[in-house]
């Protein structure tokens, strides 16, 4: 059950409702949005119905949500959410490209990749300072040094940063540098990390677990939303199947399915799903054509020397093609390609 507060509801109204629900043996989770506050209720629904919630001061509406994910469900949202990342929108009428190196290696490599990303039409810069790897012997990232490099590149290019956090203990540190926190496939059900990311006050990019159902993916998003943060972008990045021809199997149907279930933006990662450079552009076409709110791709100035995922990184000759694909297909699907921010936005 969800209580939608009226626009003129006061803090005292909200506190009184939370106390009332708690006294009835339930739990109340307050989410404060831009235009309204929503209180998600967990507990005995029949008992809540006896509390006369609709008549309480400050209450706009009371909705019984059938989905187990109360806050991210589309059932209580008339319109789809647009998530702003340092002024760059994801969702709504926008088709947003996020691009950059899979891993931050050096200042020179990261800056070169950022310029490549801009040339490809990207509005946001991705780059990993912390890298959760299957092998303990693989490159694990530069840590805070990598975050400093990303911060310097943001100042140079104006592109907001999307970077991964892998441990709840690192959330505050990463959030002090990043504009958007990424939670990767291996951590989709790391519930302590999800809650810490929700508390950080930054937009969150949540990748689908490689073996997760769509409902499990949305329930993971609910952990973030439950902490009062609805600035969540979902990312379909391919799932694990029996097929070995690709790194993962891109579940392209997950885009419209998720969009029918949640008000959150849904983007696609064609790089990690295909795992091969020659698959990234075709999968990008498929993602934009089916209505994804954006794509996130790997680019690298020298993929042959990359310390992480070089085979899937786009190179210079791919960039104009990607920009044309993104711009043309976005227009055909009634979207606008989100422009790269001006350098001055680095100071916003």
C-alpha positions as CSV (number, residue, x, y, z in Angstrom):
1,X,0.0,0.0,0.0
2,X,1.2,3.5,-0.8
3,X,0.1,6.9,0.6
4,X,0.5,9.8,-1.8
5,X,0.8,13.0,0.1
6,X,-0.9,16.2,-1.1
7,X,1.5,18.9,-2.4
8,X,0.8,21.1,0.7
9,X,1.4,18.3,3.2
10,X,3.6,19.3,6.1
11,X,6.4,17.5,7.8
12,X,4.1,17.1,10.8
13,X,1.4,15.4,8.6
14,X,4.0,12.9,7.4
15,X,5.4,12.2,10.9
16,X,1.9,11.6,12.2
17,X,1.2,9.1,9.5
18,X,4.4,7.2,10.1
19,X,3.7,7.1,13.8
20,X,0.1,5.8,13.1
21,X,1.3,3.0,10.7
22,X,4.1,2.0,13.1
23,X,1.7,1.8,16.1
24,X,-0.4,-0.6,13.9
25,X,2.5,-2.9,13.6
26,X,3.5,-1.8,10.1
27,X,6.6,-0.1,8.6
28,X,6.5,3.2,6.7
29,X,9.1,4.3,4.2
30,X,9.1,7.9,3.2
31,X,10.2,8.9,-0.3
32,X,10.4,12.7,-0.9
33,X,10.2,13.5,-4.6
34,X,10.4,16.9,-6.4
35,X,6.6,17.4,-6.5
36,X,5.2,15.0,-3.9
37,X,6.0,12.7,-1.0
38,X,5.1,9.0,-1.1
39,X,5.0,6.8,1.9
40,X,5.3,3.1,1.2
41,X,3.6,0.8,3.8
42,X,4.7,-2.7,4.6
43,X,2.6,-4.9,6.8
44,X,-1.0,-6.1,7.2
45,X,-3.0,-4.3,4.4
46,X,-6.3,-5.1,5.9
47,X,-5.3,-3.5,9.2
48,X,-4.0,-0.4,7.4
49,X,-7.5,0.0,5.7
50,X,-9.0,0.3,9.2
51,X,-6.9,3.3,10.0
52,X,-8.8,5.8,7.9
53,X,-5.7,6.9,6.1
54,X,-7.6,8.8,3.4
55,X,-9.1,11.2,5.9
56,X,-5.8,12.1,7.6
57,X,-4.4,15.6,7.1
58,X,-2.1,16.0,4.2
59,X,-3.1,12.8,2.4
60,X,-3.8,13.1,-1.3
61,X,-4.5,9.5,-2.1
62,X,-4.1,5.9,-0.8
63,X,-3.2,3.2,-3.4
64,X,-3.1,-0.5,-3.0
65,X,-0.2,-1.7,-5.1
66,X,-0.3,-5.3,-6.1
67,X,3.4,-5.5,-7.2
68,X,5.9,-6.5,-4.5
69,X,8.0,-3.5,-5.5
70,X,5.9,-0.7,-4.2
71,X,8.0,2.4,-4.9
72,X,9.4,1.6,-8.3
73,X,6.1,0.2,-9.6
74,X,4.4,2.0,-12.4
75,X,1.1,1.5,-10.7
76,X,1.4,4.7,-8.6
77,X,3.1,6.9,-11.2
78,X,1.1,8.7,-14.0
79,X,4.3,9.5,-15.9
80,X,7.7,8.0,-16.4
81,X,10.6,9.3,-14.2
82,X,13.3,11.4,-15.8
83,X,16.5,11.1,-13.8
84,X,18.9,14.1,-13.9
85,X,22.6,13.5,-13.6
86,X,24.3,16.9,-13.0
87,X,21.8,18.4,-15.4
88,X,21.9,15.6,-18.0
89,X,18.5,13.9,-18.3
90,X,17.9,10.2,-18.7
91,X,14.4,9.1,-19.6
92,X,11.2,10.8,-20.9
93,X,11.7,12.1,-24.4
94,X,15.5,11.8,-24.2
95,X,17.8,9.1,-25.6
96,X,21.0,9.3,-23.7
97,X,24.4,7.9,-24.6
98,X,26.9,7.0,-21.8
99,X,30.4,6.1,-23.0
100,X,33.9,5.8,-21.8
101,X,36.6,3.3,-20.9
102,X,35.6,0.1,-19.0
103,X,38.5,0.9,-16.6
104,X,40.4,4.0,-15.8
105,X,44.1,3.2,-16.5
106,X,45.9,6.5,-16.9
107,X,45.0,10.2,-17.1
108,X,45.9,10.3,-20.8
109,X,43.9,7.2,-21.7
110,X,40.9,8.4,-19.8
111,X,40.9,11.9,-21.3
112,X,41.3,10.5,-24.8
113,X,38.4,8.1,-24.2
114,X,36.3,11.0,-22.9
115,X,36.9,12.9,-26.1
116,X,36.0,9.8,-28.1
117,X,32.8,9.5,-26.1
118,X,31.8,13.0,-26.9
119,X,32.5,12.4,-30.5
120,X,30.2,9.4,-30.3
121,X,27.4,11.6,-29.0
122,X,27.7,10.7,-25.4
123,X,26.4,13.1,-22.7
124,X,27.8,11.1,-19.7
125,X,31.3,9.6,-19.2
126,X,31.5,6.1,-17.8
127,X,34.8,4.8,-16.3
128,X,35.6,2.2,-13.7
129,X,37.9,3.1,-10.8
130,X,36.9,-0.1,-8.9
131,X,36.6,-3.2,-11.0
132,X,34.9,-6.4,-9.6
133,X,36.6,-9.2,-11.7
134,X,36.0,-12.9,-11.9
135,X,39.7,-13.6,-11.5
136,X,41.5,-12.3,-8.4
137,X,44.6,-11.8,-10.7
138,X,42.9,-9.5,-13.2
139,X,43.2,-5.7,-13.0
140,X,41.0,-4.5,-10.1
141,X,41.1,-0.8,-10.8
142,X,43.1,2.2,-9.5
143,X,40.7,3.0,-6.6
144,X,40.7,6.6,-5.4
145,X,43.5,7.5,-7.8
146,X,41.1,6.5,-10.6
147,X,38.4,8.6,-9.1
148,X,40.7,11.6,-9.1
149,X,41.5,11.0,-12.7
150,X,37.8,10.9,-13.6
151,X,37.2,14.2,-11.6
152,X,40.0,15.9,-13.6
153,X,38.6,14.7,-16.9
154,X,35.1,16.0,-15.9
155,X,36.7,19.4,-15.3
156,X,38.3,19.3,-18.7
157,X,35.3,18.1,-20.7
158,X,32.2,19.0,-18.6
159,X,30.9,15.4,-18.8
160,X,29.3,14.1,-15.6
161,X,30.8,10.9,-14.3
162,X,29.2,7.4,-14.0
163,X,31.4,5.0,-12.0
164,X,31.0,1.8,-10.2
165,X,31.0,1.2,-6.5
166,X,31.6,-2.4,-5.3
167,X,31.5,-2.1,-1.5
168,X,29.2,-0.4,1.0
169,X,32.2,0.9,2.8
170,X,33.3,2.8,-0.3
171,X,30.0,4.5,-1.1
172,X,30.7,7.8,0.6
173,X,34.2,8.0,-1.0
174,X,32.9,7.2,-4.5
175,X,29.9,9.5,-4.1
176,X,32.3,12.4,-3.2
177,X,33.7,12.2,-6.7
178,X,30.9,10.6,-8.9
179,X,27.8,12.2,-10.3
180,X,26.1,8.8,-10.6
181,X,26.8,5.5,-8.8
182,X,26.8,2.3,-10.8
183,X,26.0,-1.0,-9.2
184,X,27.2,-3.8,-11.4
185,X,25.7,-7.2,-12.3
186,X,27.7,-9.1,-9.6
187,X,26.3,-6.7,-6.9
188,X,22.7,-6.5,-7.9
189,X,21.6,-8.4,-4.8
190,X,24.3,-7.0,-2.5
191,X,21.5,-5.5,-0.3
192,X,23.8,-3.6,2.1
193,X,25.4,-1.9,-0.9
194,X,22.0,-1.1,-2.5
195,X,20.9,0.5,0.8
196,X,24.1,2.5,1.2
197,X,23.9,3.7,-2.4
198,X,20.3,4.8,-1.7
199,X,21.4,6.8,1.3
200,X,24.2,8.5,-0.7
201,X,21.9,11.1,-2.4
202,X,23.3,10.5,-5.9
203,X,21.5,8.9,-8.9
204,X,22.1,5.2,-9.2
205,X,22.6,3.1,-12.3
206,X,21.5,-0.5,-11.5
207,X,22.6,-3.3,-13.8
208,X,20.6,-6.4,-14.0
209,X,22.2,-9.5,-12.5
210,X,23.4,-11.9,-15.1
211,X,21.1,-14.6,-13.7
212,X,18.4,-12.4,-12.3
213,X,14.7,-12.3,-13.3
214,X,13.1,-9.0,-14.1
215,X,11.2,-9.1,-10.8
216,X,14.4,-9.7,-8.8
217,X,16.0,-6.7,-10.7
218,X,13.1,-4.4,-9.7
219,X,13.1,-5.7,-6.1
220,X,16.8,-4.7,-6.0
221,X,15.8,-1.2,-7.2
222,X,13.2,-1.2,-4.4
223,X,16.0,-1.5,-1.9
224,X,17.5,1.8,-3.2
225,X,14.1,3.5,-3.4
226,X,13.2,2.5,0.1
227,X,16.0,4.7,1.3
228,X,14.3,7.7,-0.2
229,X,16.1,7.7,-3.5
230,X,14.0,7.4,-6.7
231,X,16.7,8.6,-9.0
232,X,17.4,5.1,-10.3
233,X,18.2,4.0,-13.9
234,X,17.9,0.3,-14.8
235,X,20.4,-1.2,-17.2
236,X,19.9,-4.4,-19.1
237,X,23.4,-5.8,-19.7
238,X,22.7,-9.3,-21.0
239,X,22.0,-12.5,-19.0
240,X,23.8,-15.8,-18.7
241,X,22.4,-18.6,-21.0
242,X,23.7,-21.7,-22.7
243,X,24.9,-19.7,-25.7
244,X,28.6,-19.2,-26.0
245,X,28.7,-17.2,-29.3
246,X,28.3,-14.0,-27.3
247,X,29.7,-13.0,-23.9
248,X,26.1,-12.8,-22.6
249,X,22.7,-13.0,-24.2
250,X,21.1,-9.5,-24.6
251,X,17.5,-9.9,-23.4
252,X,16.1,-7.1,-25.6
253,X,12.6,-8.0,-24.5
254,X,13.5,-6.9,-21.0
255,X,13.3,-3.3,-22.1
256,X,9.6,-3.0,-22.9
257,X,8.7,-5.5,-20.1
258,X,10.5,-3.5,-17.5
259,X,9.1,-0.2,-18.9
260,X,5.6,-1.6,-18.5
261,X,6.3,-2.5,-14.8
262,X,8.2,0.4,-13.5
263,X,8.4,4.2,-14.0
264,X,12.2,4.2,-13.9
265,X,14.2,4.7,-17.1
266,X,15.7,1.6,-18.7
267,X,18.9,1.6,-20.7
268,X,21.0,-1.1,-22.4
269,X,24.6,-2.1,-22.3
270,X,25.5,-3.5,-25.7
271,X,29.2,-3.8,-24.9
272,X,29.0,-6.2,-22.0
273,X,26.2,-8.2,-23.5
274,X,27.8,-8.9,-26.8
275,X,31.4,-8.8,-25.6
276,X,32.7,-8.1,-29.1
277,X,33.3,-4.9,-30.9
278,X,31.5,-5.9,-34.1
279,X,28.3,-6.6,-32.1
280,X,28.1,-3.3,-30.3
281,X,26.6,-1.2,-33.1
282,X,24.0,-3.8,-34.1
283,X,22.9,-4.3,-30.5
284,X,22.8,-0.5,-30.0
285,X,20.5,-0.3,-33.0
286,X,18.2,-2.9,-31.5
287,X,18.2,-1.2,-28.1
288,X,17.3,2.3,-29.4
289,X,14.7,0.9,-31.9
290,X,12.9,-1.0,-29.1
291,X,12.6,2.1,-27.0
292,X,15.5,2.0,-24.5
293,X,16.1,5.3,-22.7
294,X,19.8,5.1,-23.4
295,X,22.8,3.0,-24.1
296,X,26.1,2.6,-22.2
297,X,29.1,1.6,-24.4
298,X,32.8,1.1,-24.0
299,X,35.3,3.1,-25.9
300,X,39.1,3.0,-25.7
301,X,41.9,4.8,-27.6
302,X,44.0,1.5,-27.8
303,X,41.8,-1.5,-27.2
304,X,44.7,-3.9,-27.9
305,X,46.5,-2.6,-24.7
306,X,43.4,-2.2,-22.6
307,X,43.6,-3.7,-19.0
308,X,39.9,-4.6,-19.1
309,X,37.5,-5.6,-21.8
310,X,39.5,-4.4,-24.8
311,X,37.8,-6.7,-27.3
312,X,34.4,-5.0,-26.9
313,X,35.6,-1.4,-26.9
314,X,34.7,0.9,-29.8
315,X,37.5,2.7,-31.7
316,X,37.7,6.0,-33.6
317,X,36.2,4.6,-36.8
318,X,33.1,3.4,-35.0
319,X,32.3,6.8,-33.4
320,X,30.6,8.6,-36.3
321,X,28.6,5.5,-37.1
322,X,27.4,5.3,-33.4
323,X,26.5,9.0,-33.4
324,X,24.5,8.7,-36.6
325,X,22.8,5.5,-35.4
326,X,21.8,7.1,-32.0
327,X,20.6,10.4,-33.6
328,X,18.7,8.9,-36.5
329,X,17.0,6.1,-34.5
330,X,16.2,8.4,-31.6
331,X,14.4,10.8,-33.9
332,X,12.5,7.9,-35.6
333,X,11.3,6.7,-32.3
334,X,10.2,10.2,-31.2
335,X,13.1,10.8,-28.9
336,X,15.8,13.5,-28.8
337,X,19.5,12.5,-28.5
338,X,20.7,14.1,-25.3
339,X,23.5,16.6,-26.2
340,X,26.8,16.5,-24.4
341,X,27.0,19.2,-21.7
342,X,29.1,22.3,-22.2
343,X,32.4,22.4,-20.3
344,X,30.9,25.0,-17.9
345,X,28.7,22.3,-16.4
346,X,31.8,21.0,-14.7
347,X,31.3,23.8,-12.2
348,X,27.6,23.2,-11.6
